[in-house]
Amino acid sequence: MNTNRRQFSRIAFHAPGELITAQSHDEVVVLDLSLKGALIRLPAGHSVTTGTNCTLHVRLGELDASIRMQGTVAHIEGIYFGLICRNLDIDSATHLRRLVELNLGDPKLLERELSALVTEE
């Protein structure tokens, strides 16, 4: 029996990022991204709590492009935590959409995920 209720495809994305909370600015590693959030690894000695509001900033390669995702810590498993996206600016949404589109390889899958994102709101 498959218990995976995930509506949004995760895109493997091993890259450095910056997590900004009211208490700190931490360098983190982004392990994957989706249209609805991210999986993040904290550096040793740092922690967050479920429900913490934060901003994740991820630079995309050597370009001046980046994704800035405002969200909330949804779950924590050791040094890993899931961030649920609450807000994206238009440029970040465009970059994230393109990243998902390139990794899915099927425009129909992307459209299905975008439809699910819109109807979820």
Secondary structure, 3 states (H helix, E strand, C coil): CCCCCCCCCCEEEEEEEEEECCCCEEEEEEEEEECCEEEEECCCCCCCCCCCEEEEEEECCCCCCEEEEEEEEEEEECCEEEEEEEEECHHHHHHHHHHHHHHHCCHHHHHHHHHHHHHHC
